[in-house]
Each structure stands twice: as C-alpha cells, then as structure tokens.
C-alpha cells in the first residue's frame, strides 16, 4: 500500500534509492550535510547588524532547492534539521561567550523543528511539481515555516528571536503588513516569495509568476491601503543611557552617571524619563535614602522616572527585575516584575540537571523570580481634568513577544516602554537586532515605543513603526529627548490577534490530509530504457 509520500516507482520515498558505494557515498552525504548547514545560516544576513533586508526574499531559495532534490523524505528531513541548526547558530552566534559549547547541542535541539518542514518541502516541491502541488506549496511552505516560528517562540525554547519577518522592520510596506497580521504575516509573505522564486526556477513557472504577483499585490495593498495611525497629540520622553562601567565599583559609577545625565534634562518639559534595565542595584522600597535620591531627580526634571531594579526584594523573597515608577513625591506604588525570563541568562532550566552550565559560561548564578501579571501604569496628570498618560512597561527580552505588547495596548496603554541592557553583547549583532524589534511592536499595535538601554542601542519609534529620531549607539553615554506622536487607532492585529498562525495551522492540516489521500503524491520520473520493437508477422 502506498503512503502519502510514496514514489510511483515503488518503495517508500524515505528509502532514498540505492546508496552510493563506499567512501564516495559517505563523502557526498557529509558534503550535502555541510551544505544544508550553510544554506540554513544564510537568512542571518537579512537581520541587523548586516541589515540586508532585501536578501530575505531570496535567502531560503538555496535551502529549498537543496531539500527538493533529496532522494527521499528521510534525507529531506535531515536537510531541514541541519539547515535549522545552521539558522539557529547564525542568529545566536553572539551567545557563544555565555554558553560556549553548550550552544551547539542547543542549536541541534532547536533545529529539529525544521525536520518536518523539510519533509513538507520535498513532498510539495520535489520532482517535477504539478500545478496542484505548486499551488499547495505557495500556501503550505510558508505556513509550515510559520508553525516552526510559533513553536520556537515559546519562552522555554529561547523565545521569538530572529523571526524571519523581523528582518523587515525598516520596510514601510512590511510595517503596514505587521499592523494587519503582526510579524507572522510578514514572515508568511517573505517565505511565499522565496517559494515562488523556486517555482520560477523549477516550474511550473506560471504558478511561480502568479505567486510573486500575489505577494506584490498584498504588499502594495498594505503599503497604500492600510492607513497609518493618525496622531492625537504628542509625548516627550527622555532616554538615559549611562553606558558601560566595569569593575567592582561599576554599578555605583553607573548610577552616578545616570543621575548626572538625568539632571541635565531639567527644563525639557518632559512627560517621562526612562532608565535602562538593571540601572538600580537595590530595591528603593527597602532603601529610603535611595528612594529619596530618585524622587529628588524627578523633582529636578519635573517628570516621573521609570527606573529598573535588579535586586532582592525588600519585602519578598528572591531577585526580581522590576520596572518601578518614581514621582516627585517618591515611589508611586506602580511596579512591574518581569514575567518572561531569558533562559540561562536569568534562570537555568532544570537547574538540578543543567546547573553545571554556570561554571562553563555566563549563565545565571541564581534564578530570577517571575512576575505574575502585566501592569499598565498611569503617569501623573500634567493638567487638571486631563487624565495622565498610560504606559505599558516591558523588560528587555519581552519586547520580542508580540502578544505582550498587544495585551498592554488592549489594556489601555498609550505608550510602550522597553527597558533593556546588552552589556554582555555590546560588540555583537544583538543590540541592533534588539532595538529593531521595537519598530515592529510599534507598527503592530499603533502605539509609540521607547527602547531605552542601560548599555546598547536606545531608540524610539512612532505608532507607524518609523524612527522618532536618531538612535543612541553602543558607545554612547548620553540622554536624549524624543517627541513622539500618540495615537488612539486600533490596528487589525490588536483587534484580531495572531490570525496568520491559525490560518497556517489550517493550511498545513489540509495539505497533510490531502497527502494522506494521495492527492499530492510526489511522482518520480520513470526510468528511460530501450524502446520496445514492434514485430509484425
């Protein structure tokens, strides 16, 4: 009995035919495996810091072409796995100083998510694709990729860092797409373009051309048909970036520098001053002198301060990373504890089993505690009878999660604030990638986003995802003010949520069902032999 992906020539497609004899066959297999790793690594060039955003629309073509030539489903799955390994390594290479050799088994584990995607790609693009399979590929290959991104976006697997759509953060049409379906819809279109490009190369070309045309129409409709959020006023926010201070007295010097920079903002008519992640090394709730210093700063600039505390709590166990609002009169009582922690950086998963990682790299010596719920803070009113601005804080890694910013906006946040620090990764690609995520969150939610760093890249974006001014680079020690437009518009992504992911589930389910029924069977070309002679008697 033939299965869904059985060759018409007999035998399971996963058998891969006859293996090449001896060392030559093994050498070819090793060479193909290395090629798969290299093909999977190519998309990393589309992200900051290289920032070759246009490369994203061709970057998967070599990988797809390799998978479609796999002699069987088993080899296609292996090509998908190894390519996924290369993808994860390339996107997270800057973690090597922290994880050392542990990064490689971690990449191999995450790469397994692309194994079924490889099987799906070969099933739809392998051999000479029929028109039916080609059309199915235009929908199913991007949908399968989206499901891989969904699974690996789980916090325990590292979170949604390096979603392919995030490489398009500076493309206006992509930002409009993000306002409709989030970064998920952008990823879908990018992979669909790559799939259509493969069909142009291997046929049927008419389907490939139709796919490219459809993607262009979607992008054009988003660029000119989806309105940019209209402004309803402005907000003036200052970002304080003290910079890197090493040595045992580093935290004290950094705090003094942050205070100095904050005082320089006096007279700027600010609505909010934002410090970066871990800018305060003690809990002001248990340190009256520190709380008084921060309140004095707030009075000096006539604006509330949103600081970030990385310390053991004064009245609760463990260490939390917390956004704390300080007004001229002292602590306002508004506090948000970080909910989604960085694996190994802020906690060690299964510490009893993996605790040795702390001696091999820069993993957390003590697990941070998680917050329990998101918080929307209300700033003090600037005028009588006018309600204060509502702010939704996120801490560092959390800006990568589209659902968190969407939830804050649904709860009434008019401004999103990200407090971050990339002190461990200053000289890597990480700061630029991290700052770029704020543009996507702004476009998705239709709200301005401020990304303020202790060290790294500080940036601000308007509700359309466009930069609100030049960013502060990793070498800066400065304070800057950005006046950003506010908006009350509700984007389709805020209203409908992650609908592209649900659509991807439906598409992949339908394709699997069709494959099980034999409708999408891969047909291998029949062997060519001597033409039979007709004997006439």
Number of C-alpha atoms within 10 A of each C-alpha: 7 15 14 20 25 23 18 15 12 10 14 19 25 18 14 15 11 7 12 12 8 8 9 11 12 13 12 12 15 12 11 17 19 16 19 26 23 20 24 28 23 22 24 25 19 23 26 21 15 12 19 15 19 14 16 25 20 19 21 23 22 17 21 25 20 20 29 26 14 23 20 23 27 19 25 29 25 22 31 32 28 29 30 30 27 27 26 25 24 19 21 18 17 17 19 15 14 20 21 14 13 14 18 17 11 16 20 18 15 22 24 19 21 25 23 19 27 31 25 27 25 29 27 27 27 29 17 17 23 19 15 13 21 27 19 18 25 26 21 29 26 26 29 26 24 26 21 21 22 15 14 18 18 13 17 12 14 16 22 21 21 22 22 25 26 28 30 27 27 17 15 18 19 29 30 28 28 31 31 27 24 33 29 27 23 28 27 26 26 23 27 26 26 25 29 31 21 23 26 18 12 16 19 20 17 13 19 26 17 15 24 21 14 16 18 14 12 15 20 16 14 20 18 12 11 16 13 19 21 14 15 10 10 15 17 15 23 24 28 30 32 28 23 21 16 11 7 8 9 12 17 14 16 21 16 13 19 23 17 16 19 26 17 14 21 16 11 14 14 20 22 24 26 27 29 31 25 22 25 23 14 18 23 22 16 13 11 12 11 15 18 17 13 25 22 18 23 24 18 16 22 20 27 26 27 26 22 28 25 19 18 18 18 14 9 8 9 14 18 23 27 28 28 23 25 28 22 20 14 22 19 17 12 15 21 24 23 23 21 22 24 21 17 23 19 18 19 23 14 8 14 8 9 11 17 12 20 18 11 14 18 17 21 19 15 15 19 22 19 17 16 11 9 19 19 20 22 18 22 18 12 13 8 7 7 9 12 15 18 19 21 24 31 29 26 25 22 23 28 24 19 22 17 19 30 24 16 23 22 14 14 16 24 24 30 25 25 28 29 29 27 22 17 16 17 19 13 15 18 22 24 22 22 24 27 27 23 29 29 33 32 28 32 31 36 30 31 29 33 28 30 31 32 28 29 30 27 30 26 31 29 28 31 27 32 20 20 20 15 12 17 22 19 22 15 16 18 18 23 20 19 20 17 24 21 20 22 17 17 16 25 18 25 24 13 12 19 18 15 23 21 13 14 22 16 14 19 20 14 14 20 17 14 14 20 15 14 15 15 22 23 24 18 16 11 8 6 6 6 5 6 6 6 6 5 4 3
